[in-house]
């Protein structure tokens, strides 16, 4: 009984094309294969993307109303946050949650 049998591989392996029909094109040894052009098509049109970019640009990076309310609560001593709330917010931020 042989344990280490030699493995045989085909001399020339060609990748299988996905999405093509019919047999693969035949090639002789010296020919360079003709390259087909690949295309990508997105389901969202460019106009919608531009509209969403405009909407995002209109949203302020810092919400001044929230900042002012928090500053007022801190100044008056009414801003109380538990350690558990801080830990939850930190872990949510690290894990990418909202």
N, C-alpha and C positions, 0 to 999 in steps of 0.2 A: 504494500500500500504506500503510495507516494503522497506526502503531505505538501511539499512545495512544488506544485506543478507549474511549468512556465505558462504565463498568460500570453495569448496572442491577440493583437489588436489589428483592425483593418488599416491598410496603408494610408488611405486618404479618407478622412471623415469630413462630411459637409454638414453644416447646420441645417436644420429643417426650418423652412420659412413658414411663419405664421400668417394666415390671412391671404395666402396665394392659392390659386387653383391650378390644377394641372401638374404634370410632372416637373421636377426641377430641370433647369436648362442644362444641356449637356455641354461639356467642355473638353477640349483636348489638352494635353499636358502644357503646352506653351502659351495658351490663351489667358488673358486677364479677364476675369468675370465682369460683366456689365453691371454697374451699380444702379439699383432702382432708387428713386427718390422717395423718402419717407415724409409723410405729412401728419401734422397734428391739428386737430380741430377742436376748439373749445366750445362748450355749449352756451357760455355766457358771452354776449356780444360786447364789443369794446365800448359802445355807448353806455351800457349799463355799468361797466367797470368805472368809467369816467364819472358817472353820476355818483356812484358810491364813494369814490375818492373825494369828490367835492363835499359830500355830506360829512365825511370823516374830518376833512379840513375845517369844517365849520364848528366842530365840537371843540371847545377849549380844552387844553391839556390840563389845566388846573381849574377846578370848579370853585370860583371865588366865593359863591354863596355858602358852600359847605365849609370852606376854610374860615370864613368870617364867623360862622356859627360855632365852630370848634374853638376858635380863639376866644370868643366871648364866654363859652362854657368853662374853658381853662382859667380865664382871668377871674371869673366869679366863683371858682372852686366847685362847680357842679359837674365837672367831667370826671367820672369814675369808671375805670376799666379794670376788670379782674385779670389776674394772671392767666386764667384759662382762656379768656377772650383774646388776649395778646398771643398766646401759644397757637390758638386756632387760626388766627389771622396770619401768623408767620408761616405755619405749615401749609395753609391754603395758598399763600403767595409762592412758596417754594415748589409746591406741586402743580402750580398753574391753575388752581381753582379760582372761582369767583368769590 
